[in-house]
Amino acid sequence: MTCIKESTMSRELLYQLKRPYHFFKTGLIRGLPARIKYGFPDKKLKIIAITGTDGKTTSSTLLYHILQASGKKTALISTVAACIDNQTFDTGFHVTSPSPDQLFAFMKKMLEHQTEYLVLEFTSQGAYQSRLFGINPMIAGVTNIDQDHFDYHLNYQNYLEAKAIVLRKAQTVVLNRDDQSYYRLKKFFPSSKYHVLEYSQEQKFSAKIERAIKERFPELFNQNNARLVTTIALELGLDQDVICQALLNFQGVPGRMQFIENQKGFKVVIDFAHTPQGLRSALTALRTLMKKEKMPGKLIAVYGCAGLRDAIKRPIMGQIGVELADLVVFTAEDPRTENIWSIIRQMKENLSTGHNKILSIPDRQKAIDFAIQKLAQKGDVVAVFGKGPEKSMCYGNKEILWSDEAAVKRSLTNGRTNQLHSQKEQS
């Protein structure tokens, strides 16, 4: 016990020491020269920063869409895309929060396109590592803060404080009153220093905005995302009619509650949910959908847990699937150098019941095939979680081309290839 305590204390001390290291290495040595080189572009943009454990990409993309619909020259940097006024750019970013030199170079490009607003999605790691050095948002919004990245931040308080690094630099902060993080986050923002806005399910907008939110977003978690974005849009003084219309015609984000059309008589959906809160919200939303559409069948979930990432959440993820789905197929999700069977075993380790609901198929394509071709029947919903829009999967130290959307479509047409499986065996 003493050894464990000493180890935890050592890791915490190292974590705290690494922050000034990142500030000097990434912020001062890379960020400051980049700001100078590109003429301090951040000072010429109205930056709106969005963060959270789940929903930040959808929220960022929705806000970008509403600003464009309002006639504002707007850019977006998110997990999925980097866009300037409806043009998508190949940035080479492989993380949500790019390095300072990449970020300021892209901001310079925005100014060349006469951009006024930048919607910037950011992560806790990006904030902690000073990748957003020099960025002082006009508005910063929070979707929710739940258990994630504890492998990196060690605990919830460190994770919360990492998010707050950038939030504290904003003039206006928008908090989710319904989220578990609300009271702890609010302590960072005294009313004497910050303009704090709040949103919640109880806090209603005008009748027409309420109708638009509920019509476009049947899922409760997406309604929360829309409430955050609407709060920001109204704070910016955007027209309510434009906001309503933009909400209604929002096309969504690839890999987020993305339904794949088929003629099989059951639904197949891809979603990025990879945290306990995200998985619970997504499965609950699909249950509600099945009830609303009077679908009599089963809810079948296919997902895994990433290797070398936050092992604490693995049994929680396993429990949520057994609790909310009728059948669960545990499979690979970026196993990296960990053994896939070991990860799956950890997902099942706290289960006292429900083992009859679980199948374990390490090959992700085979798991999707089995769910769609063997388990699913008319009236069912097959939900594939964890990868969403991502275009590769990591086995060992290699990134192999992968797409859940492509895998589902192969399975639906019974025309799958064994490319990924053979590549994995050779690695």
C-alpha positions in Angstrom: 0.0 0.0 0.0 2.8 2.4 0.9 4.6 1.6 -2.5 1.4 2.4 -4.4 0.9 5.7 -2.5 4.5 6.7 -3.2 4.1 5.8 -6.9 0.9 7.9 -7.1 2.6 10.8 -5.4 5.6 10.6 -7.8 3.3 10.5 -10.9 1.4 13.5 -9.6 4.6 15.5 -8.9 5.9 14.6 -12.4 2.6 15.7 -13.9 2.7 19.1 -12.2 6.4 19.6 -13.2 5.7 18.9 -16.8 3.3 21.8 -17.2 6.0 24.5 -16.9 8.2 22.4 -19.2 5.4 22.4 -21.9 4.9 26.1 -21.3 8.6 26.9 -22.1 9.1 24.2 -24.8 5.8 24.5 -26.7 4.5 27.9 -25.7 7.5 30.2 -25.5 10.0 28.4 -27.8 7.4 27.5 -30.5 4.3 29.5 -29.9 5.7 33.0 -29.4 7.9 32.9 -32.5 5.0 31.6 -34.6 2.7 34.4 -33.4 5.4 36.9 -34.3 6.2 35.3 -37.7 2.5 35.3 -38.7 1.8 38.8 -37.4 -0.3 37.9 -34.3 -3.3 36.7 -36.3 -5.1 35.6 -33.1 -5.6 39.3 -32.2 -7.4 40.0 -35.5 -9.9 37.1 -35.1 -13.0 36.7 -32.9 -12.2 33.3 -31.4 -14.9 31.1 -29.8 -13.4 28.1 -28.1 -15.4 24.9 -27.4 -14.3 22.1 -25.1 -15.8 19.1 -23.2 -15.5 15.4 -22.9 -18.3 14.6 -25.3 -20.1 16.7 -27.9 -17.4 19.4 -28.6 -17.0 18.5 -32.3 -20.8 18.5 -32.9 -21.1 21.8 -31.0 -18.2 23.4 -32.8 -19.5 22.4 -36.2 -23.0 23.5 -35.4 -21.8 26.9 -34.3 -19.7 27.3 -37.5 -22.8 26.4 -39.5 -25.0 29.0 -37.7 -22.4 31.7 -38.1 -22.1 31.0 -41.8 -25.9 31.0 -42.1 -25.8 34.5 -40.4 -23.5 35.8 -43.2 -20.4 35.8 -41.0 -17.0 34.9 -42.6 -16.1 32.0 -40.3 -13.4 29.3 -39.9 -13.5 26.1 -38.0 -10.8 23.9 -36.5 -12.2 20.6 -35.1 -11.4 16.9 -34.8 -13.1 16.3 -38.1 -12.2 19.3 -40.3 -10.4 22.5 -40.7 -12.6 24.8 -42.8 -12.6 28.4 -43.9 -15.9 29.8 -45.2 -17.1 26.5 -46.6 -13.8 25.4 -47.9 -12.1 22.3 -46.3 -8.3 22.5 -46.1 -5.7 19.7 -45.7 -3.8 20.9 -42.7 -1.9 17.8 -41.8 -3.4 18.1 -38.3 -3.6 14.7 -36.6 -4.8 16.0 -33.2 -7.7 18.2 -32.2 -5.4 21.0 -30.9 -2.6 21.4 -33.4 0.9 22.7 -32.5 1.3 26.5 -32.2 3.2 26.9 -35.5 0.5 25.0 -37.4 -2.3 26.9 -35.6 -0.9 30.4 -36.3 -0.1 29.5 -39.9 -3.7 28.4 -40.4 -4.9 31.6 -38.7 -2.9 33.6 -41.2 -4.6 31.8 -44.0 -8.0 32.7 -42.4 -7.1 36.4 -42.5 -6.2 36.1 -46.2 -9.8 35.0 -46.7 -11.2 37.9 -44.7 -12.3 35.6 -41.8 -14.0 37.3 -38.9 -14.8 34.4 -36.5 -12.8 31.2 -35.7 -14.6 28.4 -33.9 -11.9 26.4 -32.2 -12.4 23.0 -30.6 -9.8 22.2 -28.0 -8.8 19.4 -25.8 -7.4 19.1 -22.2 -4.1 17.8 -23.5 -3.8 20.7 -26.0 -4.4 23.2 -23.2 -2.1 21.5 -20.7 0.7 21.2 -23.3 0.4 25.0 -24.2 -0.5 24.2 -27.8 -3.0 27.1 -27.6 -0.3 29.5 -26.3 -1.4 33.1 -26.8 -5.1 32.3 -27.6 -7.5 34.4 -25.6 -11.0 33.5 -26.7 -13.8 36.0 -26.9 -16.2 33.3 -25.7 -15.4 29.8 -24.4 -18.1 27.1 -24.0 -18.2 23.7 -22.2 -20.4 20.8 -23.2 -19.7 18.5 -20.2 -16.7 17.1 -18.3 -16.8 13.4 -17.4 -14.2 10.6 -16.9 -11.7 10.6 -19.8 -7.9 10.9 -20.3 -7.2 9.9 -16.7 -4.3 7.9 -18.1 -2.8 11.3 -18.9 -4.2 13.7 -16.3 -4.2 11.1 -13.5 -7.5 12.3 -11.9 -10.6 14.3 -12.4 -9.3 17.5 -10.7 -6.3 17.7 -12.9 -8.5 17.0 -16.0 -10.8 19.8 -14.9 -7.9 22.2 -14.3 -6.4 21.5 -17.7 -9.7 22.4 -19.4 -9.8 25.6 -17.3 -6.4 26.8 -18.6 -8.0 28.1 -21.8 -11.4 28.8 -20.3 -9.9 31.3 -17.9 -8.5 33.3 -20.7 -12.0 34.0 -22.2 -14.0 37.1 -21.6 -17.3 35.2 -21.5 -17.6 31.6 -20.3 -20.7 29.4 -21.0 -21.3 26.5 -18.6 -23.6 23.5 -18.6 -25.7 23.8 -15.4 -26.9 20.2 -15.8 -23.4 18.7 -15.9 -21.6 17.2 -12.9 -18.7 19.6 -13.5 -20.8 22.8 -13.1 -20.2 23.7 -9.5 -16.5 22.8 -9.5 -15.9 24.7 -12.7 -17.9 27.8 -11.6 -15.4 28.3 -8.8 -12.8 29.2 -11.4 -14.9 32.1 -12.7 -15.9 34.7 -10.1 -18.6 37.1 -11.3 -16.3 40.0 -10.5 -13.9 38.9 -13.2 -15.8 36.9 -15.7 -19.1 37.2 -17.6 -20.6 33.7 -17.0 -23.6 32.4 -19.0 -25.4 29.1 -18.3 -27.6 26.7 -20.2 -29.7 23.7 -19.1 -32.7 21.7 -20.0 -34.8 23.8 -17.6 -33.6 27.2 -19.0 -35.9 27.7 -22.1 -35.4 29.8 -25.2 -38.2 31.2 -27.3 -40.9 28.8 -28.4 -39.6 28.7 -32.0 -36.0 27.9 -31.0 -37.2 25.3 -28.6 -39.2 23.7 -31.4 -36.2 23.8 -33.7 -33.9 22.2 -31.2 -36.3 19.3 -30.4 -37.3 18.8 -34.0 -33.7 18.6 -35.3 -32.1 16.8 -32.3 -34.2 14.0 -30.8 -31.3 12.9 -28.6 -31.0 14.6 -25.3 -27.2 15.0 -25.5 -27.5 16.7 -28.8 -30.2 19.0 -27.5 -27.6 20.0 -24.8 -25.1 20.7 -27.5 -27.6 22.8 -29.4 -28.4 24.7 -26.2 -24.8 25.6 -25.7 -24.5 26.8 -29.3 -27.7 28.7 -29.2 -26.6 30.5 -26.0 -23.4 31.6 -27.7 -25.3 32.6 -30.9 -27.7 34.8 -29.0 -24.8 36.3 -27.0 -23.3 37.3 -30.4 -26.6 39.0 -31.3 -27.5 36.7 -34.2 -31.0 36.7 -35.5 -33.4 34.2 -33.9 -35.0 33.3 -37.2 -31.6 32.6 -38.8 -30.6 30.5 -35.8 -33.8 28.4 -36.0 -33.4 27.8 -39.7 -29.8 26.9 -39.3 -30.6 24.4 -36.5 -33.2 22.7 -38.7 -31.0 22.3 -41.8 -27.8 21.3 -39.9 -26.5 18.2 -41.7 -24.7 16.8 -38.7 -21.1 15.6 -38.4 -19.7 12.4 -40.0 -19.4 9.6 -37.5 -21.8 11.2 -35.0 -25.1 9.4 -34.9 -24.6 8.7 -38.6 -27.2 6.2 -39.9 -26.1 4.0 -42.8 -28.9 3.5 -45.3 -29.8 -0.1 -46.1 -32.6 -2.3 -47.3 -32.3 -5.0 -44.6 -35.2 -3.8 -42.4 -33.0 -2.8 -39.4 -31.0 0.3 -38.7 -27.2 0.6 -38.5 -25.7 3.7 -36.8 -22.0 4.8 -36.4 -21.1 7.0 -33.4 -17.9 8.3 -31.9 -19.0 7.5 -28.3 -15.8 6.3 -26.5 -16.4 7.5 -22.9 -18.7 6.2 -20.3 -21.0 9.3 -20.5 -20.9 9.3 -24.3 -21.8 5.6 -24.5 -24.6 5.9 -22.0 -26.0 8.9 -23.7 -25.9 7.3 -27.2 -27.5 4.0 -26.1 -30.2 5.8 -24.2 -30.9 8.0 -27.2 -31.2 4.9 -29.4 -33.6 3.2 -26.9 -35.7 6.4 -27.1 -35.7 6.3 -30.9 -36.7 2.6 -31.0 -39.6 3.4 -28.6 -40.7 6.4 -30.6 -40.6 4.6 -33.9 -42.1 1.4 -32.4 -39.2 -0.8 -33.3 -39.8 -4.1 -31.6 -36.3 -5.5 -32.0 -33.0 -5.6 -30.2 -30.4 -3.0 -29.6 -27.0 -4.5 -30.6 -23.8 -2.6 -29.6 -20.4 -3.1 -31.1 -17.4 -1.4 -29.4 -14.1 -1.8 -27.6 -11.7 0.3 -25.5 -8.5 1.8 -26.7 -5.1 0.4 -25.8 -2.7 2.4 -23.6 -5.5 4.8 -22.7 -7.4 5.2 -19.4 -7.8 1.5 -18.4 -10.0 2.6 -15.4 -13.0 3.2 -17.7 -12.9 -0.3 -19.3 -15.1 -2.2 -16.8 -17.4 0.9 -16.7 -17.8 0.7 -20.5 -18.5 -3.0 -20.3 -21.1 -2.5 -17.6 -22.9 0.2 -19.5 -23.3 -1.9 -22.6 -24.7 -4.9 -20.7 -27.0 -2.5 -18.8 -28.5 -0.7 -21.8 -28.1 -3.0 -24.9 -29.7 -6.3 -25.6 -26.6 -7.8 -27.1 -23.0 -6.5 -27.0 -20.0 -7.4 -29.2 -16.7 -6.4 -27.6 -14.0 -5.9 -30.2 -10.8 -4.0 -31.1 -10.5 -0.2 -30.9 -6.9 1.0 -31.4 -5.4 -1.7 -29.2 -1.9 -0.3 -29.9 0.7 -2.5 -28.2 -1.8 -4.1 -25.7 -3.3 -7.5 -26.2 -6.9 -7.2 -27.4 -8.1 -10.1 -25.3 -6.6 -8.5 -22.2 -8.6 -5.3 -22.9 -11.8 -7.3 -23.5 -11.2 -9.2 -20.3 -10.9 -6.0 -18.4 -14.2 -4.7 -19.9 -15.9 -7.8 -18.4 -14.1 -8.0 -15.1 -16.7 -6.3 -12.9 -19.8 -8.0 -14.4 -21.7 -10.2 -12.0 -24.5 -10.8 -14.5 -25.2 -10.3 -18.2 -22.4 -12.5 -19.6 -25.1 -14.2 -21.8 -25.4 -10.8 -23.6 -21.8 -10.6 -24.6 -19.8 -11.9 -27.5 -16.1 -11.2 -27.9 -14.7 -10.9 -31.4 -11.3 -9.1 -31.5 -11.2 -8.5 -35.3 -13.4 -5.3 -35.7 -14.5 -6.2 -39.2 -15.6 -9.7 -38.1 -17.4 -8.2 -35.1 -19.3 -5.8 -37.3 -20.0 -8.6 -39.8 -21.3 -10.9 -37.1 -23.6 -8.2 -35.6 -25.0 -7.2 -39.0 -25.1 -10.6 -40.8 -25.8 -13.0 -38.0 -27.4 -11.2 -35.1 -29.5 -8.4 -36.6 -33.1 -9.0 -37.7 -35.9 -6.7 -38.8 -36.7 -4.1 -36.3 -33.3 -4.1 -34.6 -30.7 -1.4 -34.3 -27.0 -2.1 -34.7 -24.8 0.6 -33.2 -21.0 0.7 -33.8 -19.2 2.9 -31.3 -15.8 4.3 -30.7 -14.2 5.2 -34.1 -16.7 7.5 -35.6 -15.1 9.5 -38.4 -11.5 8.3 -37.8 -9.7 6.9 -40.9 -7.2 4.6 -39.2 -6.7 2.1 -36.4 -3.6 1.5 -34.5 -2.2 -2.1 -34.1 1.2 -2.2 -32.4 3.0 0.9 -33.6 1.3 1.0 -37.0 -1.7 3.0 -38.2 -3.7 0.9 -40.6 -6.3 2.3 -42.9 -9.7 1.9 -41.3 -13.2 3.3 -41.5 -16.3 2.1 -39.6 -18.5 3.5 -42.3 -16.7 1.5 -45.0 -16.7 -1.6 -42.7 -20.4 -1.4 -42.2 -21.1 -0.9 -45.9 -18.9 -3.9 -46.7 -20.9 -6.0 -44.3 -24.2 -4.8 -45.5 -23.3 -5.8 -49.1 -21.6 -9.0 -48.0 -18.6 -7.9 -49.9 -16.0 -7.5 -47.2 -12.3 -7.9 -47.7 -9.8 -9.3 -45.4 -7.2 -6.5 -46.0 -7.2 -5.2 -42.4 -7.1 -8.7 -40.9 -4.2 -9.8 -43.0 -2.3 -6.5 -42.4 -2.8 -6.9 -38.7 -1.5 -10.5 -38.7 1.6 -9.4 -40.6 2.4 -6.5 -38.2 
